[in-house]
Amino acid sequence: MQNKIIVAGIGPGNEDFITPAALKKIRAAKFLVGGRRALKDFSSAKQIICAITGDLDASLNFIREKILLGEVVVMVSGDPGYYSLLDLLRKNFPPTQIEVIPSISAMQLAFAKISLPWHDATLASFHGRQPAREVLRFSTGKILGLLTDAEFNSASISKLLVDECGWQKNSVVTICAKLSYPDEKISTVTLDEAANSEPIKHCILIVREAE
């Protein structure tokens, strides 16, 4: 019987938001892969671990080696189905060998924090990529949910939306940083204010028309 790669979503960060199913698999794992912070928070001394770094080939090689010996659990932040390592794993291992445990994404939590439904929102990511301008272009009633990184942050994206995508300067952006952690910070300002303020990196932006 083929050993499985378990891709366990660990939510936005705080253990309160991880599902019991994911936590059970993580704690029972002999071989555990994850980011350094996740390993610090969830691994134990009895586990054989591999930190995910910029050298993704090293993590893949660890999985290839250990999967011959038993189940490997791979922790990913947020929900595995939303911009995670799952794409890379599917390119390197048969999908039938992969089992996914879903979780709460930071995007879900951001919308929940402002009590805003997200079923009609347009979701996109600036994390290591750029969405097409048409995806970002303003239309009446449009709501954007955006992942950011260091380069494309609260300031640069706000400027781009006004300058290139037809959004008004007084449109509203909610900036959600460090969601679920003790130093979580959520602020709502105009796009013009965000564009001319200190950039906030690696956050979630929710953009909508001014009320």
Sequence and secondary structure as in RCSB ss.txt:
>XXXX:A:sequence
MQNKIIVAGIGPGNEDFITPAALKKIRAAKFLVGGRRALKDFSSAKQIICAITGDLDASLNFIREKILLGEVVVM
VSGDPGYYSLLDLLRKNFPPTQIEVIPSISAMQLAFAKISLPWHDATLASFHGRQPAREVLRFSTGKILGLLTDA
EFNSASISKLLVDECGWQKNSVVTICAKLSYPDEKISTVTLDEAANSEPIKHCILIVREAE
>XXXX:A:secstr
    EEEEE BTSSGGGS HHHHHHHHH SEEEE HHHHHHH  TTSEEEE  S HHHHHHHHHHHTTTS EEEE
ESB TTSSSTHHHHHHHS GGGEEEE    HHHHHHHHTT   TT EEEE SSS   HHHH   TT  EEEE  S
SS HHHHHHHHHHHS   TT EEEEEESTTSTT EEEEEEHHHHHTS    S EEEEE   
